Amino acid sequence: MAPSELIKGKVVCVTGGTGSFGNAFVARLLEHHEPAAIRVYSRDELKQYDMQRKFDNDERLRFLLGDVRDVDRLRRATKDVDVIVHAAALKQVVACEYNPFEAVQTNIIGAENVVTAAIDNRVPHVLSISTDKAVNPVNLYGATKLSAEKIITQSNSYAAEGDQTASRFSSARYGNVVGSRGSVIPLFKKQAQAGELTITDDAMTRFWITLEQAVDFVISCLEVMQGGEIFIPRIPSMRVVDIAEVMAPGATRRVIGIRPGEKLHEILMTAEEARHATAFEDRYAIYPNFPFWRSADYPRGEELPPGFFYSSDNNDQWLTTEGLRSIVDEVVAVDY
C-alpha cells in the first residue's frame, strides 16, 4: 500500500481517537502512511495510556486530553494540523435517549466546535464520521448525527470561493462496523458459549464493513474530497440469521423483537438524496443541495435511476455463508 500523499509527512488529528475506529485508524496510518504526527484527542486518560502502550510509545503519537464540547481546547489541539478526522460522538442509542442534552452537546455542538477550530486554524481537510442512523432518523442519536452532517456540509460556505487554502469539510457515512464494540459479532460470540443466541427479527439485514475497510474508506475519501460531499461505501449486505448460523451452528435462537429506536434494515441513502448523488465503482457521493460556497464542479460517475435508494435489503451485493465464515474468523481475532 502506497502512502497517501495527503497524509505522508503531515500532521493528523483524530477526535475520539481512543475508540474502535481511532485505534484502527492510527494503526493504519503508522504502518502505511508515514504521517509526521498523529494527535489523538479524547477524554479518557486511561484509554490514552493503554493506547500509548499498545503502540509502544511511538514518537509520532501525541495524546491530547480534551472534549469536543470545549472549543478553546480544540483550537489549541488543531493548531498547525493538516487533516482532522472527527470521530468523537455519543453513539449508544438508549444512552442518548436518556441523556438528550448530553447527546446534543457532544454530537451537534461538538461538530460545530470542530468546524470553528478548523476554520480558525485553516485546517485544509476535515472529514466527519457519520452513520446510517442519520438517514431518516428514528432516534435521538440519528437526529444528532443528521444535524452534524448538515453542519459539516454547510460549513464550506465559510470558505471564500476560489480560496484553495481554506478549510474543506465532508462526511463519510457507513453502517455498523462488524467486530467493533457494541456490534453483533462480539454479542453472538459471548452468547454462543451459553448455547442460545438472541435475534431481534429473522428478516433483519445489515451492511457489512470491517474496521480495516472503514479506515481505508475514510483515507480514500480524504484523498478525493472537495468539500460538501457525503461519501458512502458500496459494500455487501448480510442477513443477521446467517451471522448467527456461522458463529453458532445449530444453537438455539430466541427472537426478542426489534428494540426501540432500531430499524429492520440499514439505509445509507434515501431516494431524495439519490437525486443529487452519483455512483462510482467503490462508493456513492451525495453532493450538497445548497453549495453556497462555489459552483461545485464535482466529478460525476454513473447516474442513479429514478427512485433509487440504498438499503441493506435492496443491495445488489450479498455475502454468502461461506464468505461470512471466512471473514468472521478474521474479525473475531481483532481486539480494538
Number of C-alpha atoms within 10 A of each C-alpha: 6 8 14 17 12 19 21 17 15 17 20 27 26 26 26 24 29 29 21 17 23 25 21 21 22 24 16 16 21 17 11 13 21 18 22 15 21 24 21 25 28 23 17 16 14 10 14 21 13 12 22 18 11 12 14 9 12 12 11 13 20 17 19 21 14 20 19 26 20 14 20 14 17 23 19 12 22 24 16 15 20 21 24 25 25 24 23 25 23 18 17 11 18 15 14 20 15 11 12 14 10 16 25 23 17 20 26 24 21 23 28 21 20 25 28 18 20 27 21 14 19 19 23 17 24 26 28 25 22 24 23 21 28 25 19 14 18 14 18 22 27 23 20 27 27 22 19 23 27 18 18 26 25 19 22 24 17 15 20 13 14 10 8 10 12 20 25 28 31 29 30 23 23 26 22 19 22 23 23 20 15 13 12 17 21 16 14 21 15 12 16 18 11 11 14 17 23 17 19 18 16 15 12 18 21 21 28 21 21 17 22 17 15 22 21 16 20 22 21 13 22 24 14 11 20 18 28 29 25 27 25 26 23 21 19 16 23 21 21 20 19 19 18 23 18 18 21 19 12 11 16 14 17 13 11 10 12 13 11 10 15 14 16 17 17 23 24 25 24 15 15 12 19 22 18 14 23 19 18 14 9 10 16 23 28 20 23 18 13 13 15 15 17 13 10 15 7 14 11 11 14 11 13 16 10 10 10 15 19 19 19 25 20 14 15 12 14 18 17 13 15 11 11 18 17 11 14 18 12 11 18 15 9 11 11 15
